[in-house]
Amino acid sequence: MSYETILYDVDQAVATITLNRPDKLNAFNDQMIKETTKALKTAGRDAEVRAIVLTGHGRGFSAGQDLLEAAASAGQPDESLGDHLRHTYHVLVNQMLSIDKPIIAVVNGIAAGVGMSIALMTDLRLMSDQAAFTLGFTKIGLIPDGGANWILTRMIGYPRAYEIALTSEKITAVQALEWGMINKVVPHDQLSEIATAYARQIAAGPTLAFGLTKRAMLQGMSQTLTENLEYEALLQTISGRSADCREGVMAFVEKRPAQFQGK
């Protein structure tokens, strides 16, 4: 499948989607949003793919929305930023959340604006020690979007989330780790090697159970405890009947490493 604004590759059960507009610091235009969404859908449906990596080509992860493209349509009488979000980023974010396979952000450089939002909407995040986050929306008189308001308040609490939205302060990788926004800080020159090994380790796990865990936790954000306990029970019935569960139990009994197939 051919793409113009991203790169797509599958190797050893890991699909890697690379944002590929390095001259624009991988700023999102409409084409890149659609191609990223399409690539995620392809990876989600591919039985050979058991983990997905999202990263950027060049110096940045993503500088956010391509403001030159946005400026070209600004002020049009029928133009609505809300409608644009509904038709582009909302589709992308919902696609990310609906995929059962783990999505790993490898943040290789600056992740700004909606680029930060998209990085945070992944399931796991590795970050170069030279990378940074910044919201930046208020610098141009806008509110955070792309799911930032939803995810940031859950990660770091309302007071801190609101403050960084207002100030657009730059958040270093070390700060992001301390605040619980990412999983690991990695030396920049080892990022590719460590991220590859990490993604392959995830891909070798019980993919079905990983996906059901993602469902249970995301649903739990809006459910009561009683509702989530019942949802857990339903999902545990599914995972308990899986080939991976049988393999995991047998491997435990036989005192050997499990060989999961993601089924």
C-alpha atoms as one frame of an Amber mdcrd trajectory, in Angstrom:
protein
   0.000   0.000   0.000   1.372   3.394  -1.031   1.409   6.449   1.227   2.727
   9.966   0.609   2.938  11.458   4.113   3.747   8.420   6.246   5.879   5.294
   6.063   4.381   1.900   6.875   6.355  -1.239   7.603   5.688  -4.602   9.234
   8.544  -6.628  10.725   8.448  -9.452  13.274   4.780  -8.828  14.155   5.321
  -5.084  14.697   3.723  -2.524  12.369   5.607   0.788  12.365   3.844   3.946
  11.228   6.288   6.810  10.720   4.992  10.335  10.276   6.950  11.494   7.253
   6.858  15.233   6.644  10.259  15.995   8.188  10.582  19.379   6.466   7.465
  20.412   8.406   8.502  18.630  11.622   5.782  16.096  10.716   2.993  18.620
  11.163  -0.371  17.052  10.404  -2.203  18.051   7.252  -5.484  16.452   6.255
  -3.754  13.894   4.060  -1.455  12.731   6.858  -4.382  12.417   9.278  -6.263
  10.254   6.784  -3.223   8.150   5.897  -2.351   7.576   9.566  -5.938   6.542
  10.261  -5.909   4.196   7.272  -2.578   2.645   8.314  -3.860   2.060  11.846
  -6.953   0.370  10.454  -4.772  -1.823   8.224  -2.544  -2.801  11.153  -5.559
  -3.504  13.323  -6.987  -5.908  10.759  -3.705  -7.669   9.930  -3.530 -10.963
  11.825   0.263 -10.917  11.525   0.531  -7.623  13.432   0.515  -7.864  17.216
   1.840  -4.430  18.194   1.927  -1.006  16.521   4.615   1.687  16.772   3.875
   5.338  15.972   6.889   7.609  15.541   8.237  10.525  13.511  10.881  10.856
  10.813  13.654  13.364  11.365  14.024  15.804  14.252  10.450  15.803  15.508
   7.587  13.517  16.415   5.012  16.063  15.250   4.797  19.838  15.459   0.993
  19.577  15.538  -1.449  20.924  12.968   0.022  22.341   9.763  -0.915  25.981
  10.330  -0.193  26.970   6.725  -2.864  24.547   5.548  -5.201  25.757   8.288
  -4.581  29.415   7.383  -5.569  28.761   3.776  -9.128  27.955   4.846  -9.375
  30.306   7.821 -12.107  32.884   7.574 -14.160  30.991   5.027 -17.872  31.504
   5.756 -18.601  27.778   5.798 -15.448  26.825   7.674 -15.808  25.352  11.187
 -12.863  24.155  13.243 -15.278  21.901  15.104 -16.400  20.243  11.879 -12.786
  19.834  10.820 -11.998  18.085  14.098 -15.003  15.805  13.749 -13.985  14.724
  10.245 -10.251  14.317  10.890  -8.723  14.061  14.360 -11.817  12.567  15.991
 -11.742   9.769  13.428  -8.036   9.207  14.083  -8.371   9.209  17.881 -11.377
   6.890  17.823  -9.475   4.547  15.534  -6.592   4.477  18.031  -8.890   3.716
  20.934 -10.813   1.017  19.070  -7.749  -1.029  18.120  -7.179  -3.870  20.576
  -3.496  -4.157  19.707  -1.091  -2.077  21.830  -0.043   1.187  20.186   3.402
   2.405  21.263   4.450   6.008  20.697   8.181   6.432  20.159   8.599  10.162
  20.725  11.830  11.021  18.964  11.610  14.822  19.177   9.205  17.649  19.856
   5.541  16.680  20.146   3.577  19.923  20.058  -0.079  20.830  19.872  -2.169
  18.014  18.483   1.087  16.090  17.982   1.299  15.916  21.779  -2.363  14.919
  21.954  -1.879  12.037  19.518   1.249  10.825  21.333  -0.650  10.769  24.636
  -3.600   8.905  23.125  -1.400   5.870  22.429  -1.248   3.038  24.963   2.459
   3.113  25.812   5.022   5.887  25.334   8.813   5.823  25.020  10.488   9.214
  24.827  13.946  10.365  23.806  15.786  12.245  26.514  16.096  15.086  23.975
  12.365  15.214  23.196   9.736  17.439  24.764   5.994  18.052  24.898   4.179
  21.360  24.599   0.497  22.093  24.026   0.839  25.493  22.398  -2.843  25.920
  21.504  -3.372  29.047  23.593  -0.509  30.767  21.766  -2.845  31.036  18.797
  -6.020  31.577  20.811  -7.342  28.018  20.705  -8.154  25.339  23.253  -6.339
  21.973  23.350  -7.910  19.335  21.123  -7.257  15.856  19.764  -8.239  14.333
  23.104  -5.765  16.353  25.198  -8.408  17.637  27.620  -9.658  14.102  28.260
  -6.319  12.342  28.633  -4.256  15.019  30.412  -6.671  15.556  33.287  -6.709
  11.797  33.872  -2.919  11.532  33.718  -1.802  14.505  35.766  -4.940  16.030
  37.319  -6.887  19.159  36.473  -4.698  21.845  38.147  -1.486  20.806  36.420
  -3.208  20.049  33.096  -4.962  23.423  33.103  -1.742  25.235  33.954   0.265
  23.739  31.103  -2.642  24.414  28.742  -2.586  28.089  29.736   1.187  28.562
  29.789   2.187  26.189  26.971   5.310  25.448  28.964   7.690  22.906  27.517
   7.636  19.572  29.351  10.900  17.645  29.250  11.055  13.875  28.986  12.157
  13.624  32.624   9.223  15.780  33.755   6.824  13.733  31.632   8.067  10.539
  33.270   7.808  11.998  36.773   4.246  13.148  36.064   3.155   9.766  34.706
   2.692  10.895  31.099   5.120   8.383  29.589   6.513   4.936  30.398  10.236
   5.306  29.708  12.901   7.908  28.961  15.514   6.558  26.562  18.934   7.977
  25.562  18.385   9.590  22.174  21.073   7.626  20.353  19.607   4.343  21.631
  15.960   5.158  21.003  15.506   3.129  17.834  17.246   0.041  19.199  15.444
   0.080  22.553  12.059   0.860  20.996  12.412  -2.026  18.534  13.245  -4.485
  21.310  10.407  -3.142  23.469   7.835  -3.412  20.675   8.930  -6.946  19.799
   8.640  -7.968  23.440   5.082  -6.627  23.545   4.261  -8.310  20.230   5.391
 -11.673  21.608   2.848 -11.486  24.439  -0.768 -12.673  24.700  -2.216 -10.142
  22.262  -5.826 -11.063  22.905  -5.447 -10.513  26.654  -3.639  -7.216  25.994
  -6.536  -6.026  23.860  -9.182  -7.082  26.350  -7.233  -5.326  29.122  -7.244
  -2.143  27.035 -11.012  -2.421  26.644 -11.549  -3.017  30.359  -9.434  -0.053
  31.421 -10.866   2.399  28.886 -14.414   1.374  29.767 -13.538   1.633  33.440
 -12.911   5.362  33.046 -16.633   5.924  32.594 -18.117   2.968  34.488 -19.002
   2.460  38.110 -17.060  -0.208  39.974 -20.031  -2.562  39.782 -20.297  -2.054
  36.019 -16.593  -2.588  35.484 -16.527  -5.733  37.623 -19.240  -7.205  35.407
 -17.379  -6.112  32.266 -14.212  -7.739  33.624 -16.111 -10.975  34.125 -17.356
 -10.943  30.533 -13.902 -10.259  29.113 -12.240 -12.790  31.408 -14.574 -15.453
  30.045 -13.303 -14.647  26.556  -9.623 -14.622  27.533 -10.014 -17.778  29.619
 -11.132 -19.698  26.530  -8.217 -18.525  24.385  -5.338 -20.582  23.057  -2.940
 -18.155  24.738  -4.511 -18.841  28.135  -4.159 -22.584  27.646  -0.557 -22.111
  26.565   0.195 -19.828  29.508  -1.184 -22.317  32.027   0.662 -25.256  30.443
   3.904 -23.284  30.319   3.518 -22.464  34.026   2.879 -26.116  34.891   5.756
 -27.321  32.717   8.077 -24.564  34.006   8.959 -23.226  30.558   8.553 -19.887
  28.748   5.148 -19.468  27.157   4.950 -19.265  23.385   1.948 -17.048  22.764
   0.304 -16.724  19.365  -2.002 -13.834  20.083  -5.143 -15.991  19.822
